[in-house]
Amino acid sequence: SDKSDLSEVEKSDRPKLKKTNTKKKKNVLPSKVTIQQEKECAEMQ
């Protein structure tokens, strides 16, 4: 029985789930400067 148990998922209330807006939040990568500064801070400790 490799099949995962989906009974819990099927029971969940779909209308109650909040819609997540993925377009608004973008994971912005830090710039090279930020990375360099963090490296320097880490080395000082």
C-alpha positions as CSV (number, residue, x, y, z in Angstrom):
1,S,0.0,0.0,0.0
2,D,2.3,2.7,-1.3
3,K,-0.6,5.0,-1.9
4,S,-0.7,8.0,0.4
5,D,-3.7,8.4,2.6
6,L,-5.8,11.2,1.1
7,S,-8.8,10.8,3.3
8,E,-7.8,13.7,5.5
9,V,-7.3,15.9,2.5
10,E,-10.7,15.0,1.1
11,K,-12.4,15.7,4.4
12,S,-11.0,19.2,4.6
13,D,-13.3,22.1,3.9
14,R,-12.2,23.6,0.6
15,P,-14.3,26.8,0.8
16,K,-12.7,27.5,4.2
17,L,-9.2,27.5,2.7
18,K,-7.9,31.0,2.1
19,K,-6.8,31.8,-1.4
20,T,-3.1,32.7,-1.5
21,N,-2.0,35.4,-3.8
22,T,1.3,34.2,-5.2
23,K,1.7,37.1,-7.6
24,K,2.1,39.7,-4.9
25,K,4.9,38.1,-2.8
26,K,8.0,37.5,-4.8
27,N,11.1,36.1,-3.1
28,V,13.7,38.7,-3.9
29,L,17.2,37.4,-3.9
30,P,19.8,39.5,-2.0
31,S,22.3,41.5,-4.1
32,K,26.0,40.6,-4.2
33,V,26.6,43.5,-1.8
34,T,24.2,42.2,0.8
35,I,25.7,38.7,0.6
36,Q,29.2,40.2,1.0
37,Q,28.1,42.2,4.0
38,E,26.5,39.2,5.6
39,K,29.6,37.1,5.0
40,E,31.8,39.8,6.6
41,C,29.5,40.0,9.6
42,A,29.5,36.2,10.0
43,E,33.3,36.1,9.9
44,M,33.6,38.7,12.6
45,Q,31.7,36.7,15.1
